């Protein structure tokens, strides 16, 4: 499937308009829509929120009035796109059910990225992170059973296993052991740059979600569990942002952000089974192409560089957004005992003392993730009445 980035200019920015009714559409159904429709919604919302954060940061760090004005114009459309996407999550989802869905995004999208990543070191980074998100989903599934009497598989729809991964209690690391080696912007495959931006955005949105909803729970173990896993999500944001080359200029990063949004809408439209949302993803794909060419124009006018220097002529094949159960099982069997020593991955016996000490201090009063899953083994139908053993 050939899709030209440089030739397809999309919808012009001045024609990208919204009304409130346009933004607040009929939400998806928790049970009737496919789980990967919800994954598309959560993933694309994360990309839109990253676009907003990046644009605000770029405006704060650059004085050029033309650049600041252009960023503001694009950013307003991104705001309305983010609203449209995020408001598709319906009120039939409890915050904890949405949490389960966030972890399914982290597992299956990261696994799909790891499978296609051309740089083996970066692929290892993704495999390392997905085993931690896999364990988070198991802990939250136990909490869903405990608090709401629900089976997490109603959200997962049998696409993703509910099993322990690398134990959350063991994931807490000294900050220096969450920093990874970055790709070289002059040599890295364009797919590597898009993968890094995609997973960073998804993990950052997950971190923000947990920080916002964690305090809303009354159950003390739930509150502690969200605090514990939110800390790991911050570690993940640190990990994934560190693989991005810091030598990219602000404008170079902006062009890459816009190209990555194009890639993600392209991938979600390709995978989407809901016709209404497929049309929405295609509409926003057209909008993002317009944003990309606005960014390219600013990049070429200000830096006097050709966008072909940093962009591929054509988009890569769509990112696989589907069940990765067998791959995750393989990674779990082979790599669950890996630990981090600085930017490198080592056997658990070689983990540095700084992380062991850091972890011991955090868990000195007990581990919420251990408490919530004590005695829990997933079995289907937990939302139904069961006979006592």
Protein Blocks (a to p, Z undefined) as FASTA:
>chain_A
ZZdfklmnojafklmccdfklmmccdddfklpcfklmmmmmmmmmmmmmmmmmmmmmmmm
pcblklmmmmmmmmmmmmmmmmmmmmmpcfkbcfklmmmmmmmmmmmmmmmmmmmmmblk
lmmmmmmmmmmmmmmmmmmmmmmmmmnopafklmnnomaccdddddfklmpccfklmccc
dddfklpcfklmmmmmmmmmmmmmmmmmmmmmmmmpmblklmmmmmmmmmmmmmmmmmmm
mmpcfkbcfklmmmmmmmmmmmmmmmmmmmpmbfklmmmmmmmmmmmmmmmmmmmmmmmm
mnopafklmpcfbdcdddddddfklmmmmmmmmmmmpccehjbccdfklpcfklmmmmmm
mmmnopfklmmmgoiacdehklpccddZZ
